[in-house]
Amino acid sequence: MFDRLFGKRAAGAARGGPLAGLAVPASAGVLTCRVIDPVHEPVRQAEFVLSDAAGRKVLGGETDPYGTALATVPAGEYRLAVTAEGYTPHHGSVVVTEGGHAGVGDVLLQIAPQPQLPEPGDWEIDPTHSQIGFTARHIGLARIHGRFNSFAGAVRIADRMEQSAMHVVIDAASIDTGVRMRDDHLCSGDFLDVGAYPTLEFYSERFVHRGGSRWAVTGALTLHGVSRTVTLDTQYLGIGSGLEGETRGACRATTELHREDFTLTWQTLLARGIAAVGSSISIDLDIQIVRKTA
């Protein structure tokens, strides 16, 4: 395919075809490959990283809708890594010559084995090995990081994972950004109003497998007395054993909230109309679960 586009010369020297106008510096060459799955369908948005002999990243990107990657890089020897959700990573070497076309050809990604799911039954979040964190924009420039220090949660794993359910309760007053004055303000009536709304709660009974280790966990988040549907983009990390031999499951999850959706509308404007607190809040969760004890 690529030989028809490039011929046996560099892309910059191609005399015809859609890439005839591609300019390639004299000291560089062109690298191409096509990423396919086991049935030879293209893998779109596969991530590729090109590193030099010292392990330094030179280039990174994603394949196009046809599974194709094309890059112009300085001549040299490189390591090529290709990854995609649900597939086993590919690693290989490639040499790019000055004015040359290094056609890797088809990179075949194999389906990755699925991580073992937790056994059906009642599990609970281990708060000492879990974290519920958040990030908010401050004065339009910096980011403020925080977390909730007190929370509890239960997960009921069904025979079919898709029919599982979870319930998490967070102590609103346990918010911690590392600055006492700021935390007191966040607990006040301007924000969480912990006197009237002492907890945040999330309940879900919809687990949707998105392929590979990715799941979407959708449920109702109740915050500041308002309930909204929220989806956690979740990466399941598998099953392991703790220091005392106990079985543990782990996952990471992210989502984004908008304060106004939960009537958290306090705001003050700085010079030039810049908002002191951003509207969007990024939520990051690192969760471990263990078997619920009697």
CORBELFEN-V508331 format. One line per field, one symbol per residue. ss: DSSP state (h for helix, s for strand, l for the rest). phi: phi as a letter, one per 20 degrees, with the letter a starting at -180 (. if undefined). Layout:
ss->???
phi->???
This chain:
ss->lhhhhhllllhhhllllllllllllllssssssssslllllsllllssssslllllsssssslllllssssssslsssssssslllsllsssssssllllssssssssllslllllllllssssslhhhlsssssssslllsssssssllssssssslllhhhlssssssshhhsslllhhhhhhhhlllllllllllsssssssssssssllssssssssssllsssssssssssssssslllllsssssssssssshhhhllllllslhhhlslssssssssssssssslll
phi->.ffffemdcfgfdfebnfdfefecgfedbddcbcecefdmefdelfeccdcefenefdbbacfegdmeccbdcggrdcdddccbgncffdcbdbdddfmddeefnededeffffffeffgqeccfeffccbddbccfclmcecddbbdecabbccdeegdgfdfbbbccdfffefbdncgffffffefffcflffecfcdccccccddfdomeecdddadddblmddcfcdefddeeodbdefdnfecdbbcbcbcddgffdledgbcdegmmfffcffecedccdccccgfef
